[in-house]
Amino acid sequence: MSASSTTRRTATTVLTAGAMVCAVALPASAAHDGGRHRTPKVEISRVQADSSGRDDRTNRSLNAEWVEITNTTRHAVNLKGWTLRNEDGHRYRFNNVRLASRSSIRIHTGEGRDTRTDLYQDRHTYVWDNRSDTATLRDDRGRTVDNESWGHHRR
């Protein structure tokens, strides 16, 4: 066997082994997200924690405090069983609410009649801290979907 023939066989063996290693490693690395943040399908798009004027606990003032949830997908999402919670543990549980494709809904603190664009928690006290708080949206299995914080974090 000549030297060039041995060199070619060795090169072919090394290249084949390298290709096999790459073929096995590539799907594994592609499947591992590595901590990259994925854009949620449903997200907290805006928060109005401090209603304008005095905090006088009138229904008007309570309803000027709200969290807006947006569906960024092309398909409707049923929010039944989902929750919206603040750092102090105040929780709002969604009933059978269908959030249309690429639409938003506001969850107000006070009382009101639920519509396609506005939901009401029917509370008589404020939920969101004006200076700092975190709004956390969880799905019906308790998995965090998104959160939004403002001010300095207490926890």
C-alpha atoms as a printed R data frame, in Angstrom:
    type eleno elety resid chain resno       x      y      z
1   ATOM     1    CA   MET     A     1   0.000  0.000  0.000
2   ATOM     2    CA   SER     A     2   1.396  3.394 -0.948
3   ATOM     3    CA   ALA     A     3   1.794  6.366  1.405
4   ATOM     4    CA   SER     A     4  -0.760  8.425 -0.547
5   ATOM     5    CA   SER     A     5  -3.315  5.613 -0.302
6   ATOM     6    CA   THR     A     6  -2.818  5.382  3.494
7   ATOM     7    CA   THR     A     7  -3.092  9.150  3.822
8   ATOM     8    CA   ARG     A     8  -6.351  9.169  1.849
9   ATOM     9    CA   ARG     A     9  -7.844  6.366  3.992
10  ATOM    10    CA   THR     A    10  -6.829  8.130  7.192
11  ATOM    11    CA   ALA     A    11  -8.273 11.432  5.962
12  ATOM    12    CA   THR     A    12 -11.509  9.710  4.911
13  ATOM    13    CA   THR     A    13 -11.802  7.990  8.302
14  ATOM    14    CA   VAL     A    14 -11.190 11.242 10.190
15  ATOM    15    CA   LEU     A    15 -13.670 13.195  8.042
16  ATOM    16    CA   THR     A    16 -16.313 10.478  8.394
17  ATOM    17    CA   ALA     A    17 -15.869 10.365 12.177
18  ATOM    18    CA   GLY     A    18 -16.040 14.155 12.341
19  ATOM    19    CA   ALA     A    19 -19.221 14.224 10.270
20  ATOM    20    CA   MET     A    20 -20.823 11.607 12.541
21  ATOM    21    CA   VAL     A    21 -19.923 13.576 15.673
22  ATOM    22    CA   CYS     A    22 -21.380 16.750 14.134
23  ATOM    23    CA   ALA     A    23 -24.555 14.937 13.076
24  ATOM    24    CA   VAL     A    24 -25.106 13.703 16.633
25  ATOM    25    CA   ALA     A    25 -24.076 16.923 18.429
26  ATOM    26    CA   LEU     A    26 -25.945 19.396 16.231
27  ATOM    27    CA   PRO     A    27 -29.509 18.280 17.060
28  ATOM    28    CA   ALA     A    28 -28.621 18.059 20.754
29  ATOM    29    CA   SER     A    29 -27.292 21.608 20.824
30  ATOM    30    CA   ALA     A    30 -30.205 22.898 18.750
31  ATOM    31    CA   ALA     A    31 -32.696 21.299 21.129
32  ATOM    32    CA   HIS     A    32 -31.017 22.885 24.163
33  ATOM    33    CA   ASP     A    33 -32.250 26.448 24.514
34  ATOM    34    CA   GLY     A    34 -29.265 27.436 26.638
35  ATOM    35    CA   GLY     A    35 -31.271 29.972 28.660
36  ATOM    36    CA   ARG     A    36 -32.242 32.130 25.706
37  ATOM    37    CA   HIS     A    37 -35.416 34.094 26.405
38  ATOM    38    CA   ARG     A    38 -38.303 33.160 24.158
39  ATOM    39    CA   THR     A    39 -40.939 35.760 23.402
40  ATOM    40    CA   PRO     A    40 -44.127 34.679 25.185
41  ATOM    41    CA   LYS     A    41 -47.241 34.040 23.128
42  ATOM    42    CA   VAL     A    42 -49.292 35.929 25.678
43  ATOM    43    CA   GLU     A    43 -47.549 38.779 27.473
44  ATOM    44    CA   ILE     A    44 -48.026 41.596 29.915
45  ATOM    45    CA   SER     A    45 -47.829 44.500 27.502
46  ATOM    46    CA   ARG     A    46 -48.536 47.481 29.802
47  ATOM    47    CA   VAL     A    47 -49.141 48.257 33.460
48  ATOM    48    CA   GLN     A    48 -50.824 51.337 34.917
49  ATOM    49    CA   ALA     A    49 -50.080 50.884 38.621
50  ATOM    50    CA   ASP     A    50 -50.588 54.475 39.734
51  ATOM    51    CA   SER     A    51 -54.009 55.838 38.891
52  ATOM    52    CA   SER     A    52 -54.021 59.569 38.205
53  ATOM    53    CA   GLY     A    53 -55.121 61.930 40.956
54  ATOM    54    CA   ARG     A    54 -55.541 61.051 44.617
55  ATOM    55    CA   ASP     A    55 -55.746 57.435 45.713
56  ATOM    56    CA   ASP     A    56 -59.220 57.854 47.220
57  ATOM    57    CA   ARG     A    57 -60.471 54.293 46.613
58  ATOM    58    CA   THR     A    58 -63.350 55.435 44.439
59  ATOM    59    CA   ASN     A    59 -64.307 52.933 41.776
60  ATOM    60    CA   ARG     A    60 -63.095 55.376 39.122
61  ATOM    61    CA   SER     A    61 -59.668 55.582 40.758
62  ATOM    62    CA   LEU     A    62 -59.492 51.801 41.276
63  ATOM    63    CA   ASN     A    63 -60.321 51.181 37.610
64  ATOM    64    CA   ALA     A    64 -57.595 53.593 36.494
65  ATOM    65    CA   GLU     A    65 -55.200 50.952 37.859
66  ATOM    66    CA   TRP     A    66 -54.867 48.104 35.343
67  ATOM    67    CA   VAL     A    67 -52.673 45.507 33.660
68  ATOM    68    CA   GLU     A    68 -52.885 44.906 29.915
69  ATOM    69    CA   ILE     A    69 -52.419 41.388 28.525
70  ATOM    70    CA   THR     A    70 -51.701 40.892 24.802
71  ATOM    71    CA   ASN     A    71 -51.968 37.781 22.638
72  ATOM    72    CA   THR     A    72 -49.111 38.062 20.114
73  ATOM    73    CA   THR     A    73 -50.087 34.963 18.127
74  ATOM    74    CA   ARG     A    74 -52.312 34.368 15.119
75  ATOM    75    CA   HIS     A    75 -54.617 32.112 17.165
76  ATOM    76    CA   ALA     A    76 -57.072 32.837 19.970
77  ATOM    77    CA   VAL     A    77 -55.996 31.753 23.460
78  ATOM    78    CA   ASN     A    78 -58.389 30.657 26.212
79  ATOM    79    CA   LEU     A    79 -57.212 32.160 29.514
80  ATOM    80    CA   LYS     A    80 -59.501 29.986 31.671
81  ATOM    81    CA   GLY     A    81 -57.665 29.144 34.897
82  ATOM    82    CA   TRP     A    82 -54.784 31.574 34.235
83  ATOM    83    CA   THR     A    83 -53.814 33.944 37.042
84  ATOM    84    CA   LEU     A    84 -52.429 37.447 37.406
85  ATOM    85    CA   ARG     A    85 -50.668 38.064 40.718
86  ATOM    86    CA   ASN     A    86 -48.714 40.793 42.472
87  ATOM    87    CA   GLU     A    87 -45.785 40.439 44.919
88  ATOM    88    CA   ASP     A    88 -48.098 40.555 47.953
89  ATOM    89    CA   GLY     A    89 -50.076 37.548 46.687
90  ATOM    90    CA   HIS     A    90 -53.203 39.343 45.461
91  ATOM    91    CA   ARG     A    91 -54.467 37.106 42.677
92  ATOM    92    CA   TYR     A    92 -56.983 37.421 39.876
93  ATOM    93    CA   ARG     A    93 -58.132 34.167 38.237
94  ATOM    94    CA   PHE     A    94 -59.457 34.328 34.685
95  ATOM    95    CA   ASN     A    95 -62.784 32.669 33.949
96  ATOM    96    CA   ASN     A    96 -63.597 31.408 30.471
97  ATOM    97    CA   VAL     A    97 -61.951 34.356 28.665
98  ATOM    98    CA   ARG     A    98 -61.019 33.955 25.028
99  ATOM    99    CA   LEU     A    99 -58.316 36.411 23.947
100 ATOM   100    CA   ALA     A   100 -58.500 36.878 20.194
101 ATOM   101    CA   SER     A   101 -55.489 36.781 17.904
102 ATOM   102    CA   ARG     A   102 -53.219 39.839 18.170
103 ATOM   103    CA   SER     A   103 -55.535 41.551 20.653
104 ATOM   104    CA   SER     A   104 -55.279 42.944 24.178
105 ATOM   105    CA   ILE     A   105 -57.419 42.991 27.283
106 ATOM   106    CA   ARG     A   106 -57.119 45.199 30.368
107 ATOM   107    CA   ILE     A   107 -57.674 43.837 33.851
108 ATOM   108    CA   HIS     A   108 -58.917 46.700 36.049
109 ATOM   109    CA   THR     A   109 -58.799 46.615 39.851
110 ATOM   110    CA   GLY     A   110 -62.275 47.993 40.627
111 ATOM   111    CA   GLU     A   111 -65.811 46.960 39.771
112 ATOM   112    CA   GLY     A   112 -67.371 46.922 36.322
113 ATOM   113    CA   ARG     A   113 -69.019 44.837 33.631
114 ATOM   114    CA   ASP     A   114 -66.610 42.511 31.822
115 ATOM   115    CA   THR     A   115 -66.320 43.058 28.069
116 ATOM   116    CA   ARG     A   116 -64.170 41.731 25.247
117 ATOM   117    CA   THR     A   117 -61.525 44.409 25.990
118 ATOM   118    CA   ASP     A   118 -61.889 45.014 29.743
119 ATOM   119    CA   LEU     A   119 -62.134 42.732 32.774
120 ATOM   120    CA   TYR     A   120 -62.750 43.822 36.368
121 ATOM   121    CA   GLN     A   121 -61.401 42.283 39.580
122 ATOM   122    CA   ASP     A   122 -64.296 43.779 41.616
123 ATOM   123    CA   ARG     A   123 -61.965 44.877 44.436
124 ATOM   124    CA   HIS     A   124 -62.452 47.783 46.828
125 ATOM   125    CA   THR     A   125 -58.738 48.325 47.523
126 ATOM   126    CA   TYR     A   126 -55.703 48.906 45.308
127 ATOM   127    CA   VAL     A   127 -53.635 45.908 44.172
128 ATOM   128    CA   TRP     A   128 -50.558 47.352 42.465
129 ATOM   129    CA   ASP     A   129 -47.938 49.233 44.468
130 ATOM   130    CA   ASN     A   130 -47.272 52.630 42.874
131 ATOM   131    CA   ARG     A   131 -43.526 52.613 43.645
132 ATOM   132    CA   SER     A   132 -42.503 49.000 43.052
133 ATOM   133    CA   ASP     A   133 -44.198 45.702 42.364
134 ATOM   134    CA   THR     A   134 -44.210 42.774 39.963
135 ATOM   135    CA   ALA     A   135 -47.161 41.548 37.922
136 ATOM   136    CA   THR     A   136 -46.873 37.828 37.167
137 ATOM   137    CA   LEU     A   137 -49.022 36.031 34.592
138 ATOM   138    CA   ARG     A   138 -49.309 32.239 34.974
139 ATOM   139    CA   ASP     A   139 -51.087 29.719 32.788
140 ATOM   140    CA   ASP     A   140 -53.638 27.154 33.977
141 ATOM   141    CA   ARG     A   141 -50.813 24.792 35.001
142 ATOM   142    CA   GLY     A   142 -49.138 27.413 37.178
143 ATOM   143    CA   ARG     A   143 -46.229 28.020 34.802
144 ATOM   144    CA   THR     A   144 -45.009 31.613 34.593
145 ATOM   145    CA   VAL     A   145 -45.852 32.992 31.163
146 ATOM   146    CA   ASP     A   146 -44.584 36.549 31.676
147 ATOM   147    CA   ASN     A   147 -43.907 39.132 34.363
148 ATOM   148    CA   GLU     A   148 -43.419 42.865 34.492
149 ATOM   149    CA   SER     A   149 -41.652 44.725 37.307
150 ATOM   150    CA   TRP     A   150 -41.267 48.400 38.120
151 ATOM   151    CA   GLY     A   151 -39.368 50.331 40.774
152 ATOM   152    CA   HIS     A   152 -36.918 48.560 43.062
153 ATOM   153    CA   HIS     A   153 -37.698 44.933 43.775
154 ATOM   154    CA   ARG     A   154 -38.696 44.027 47.292
155 ATOM   155    CA   ARG     A   155 -37.839 40.345 46.793
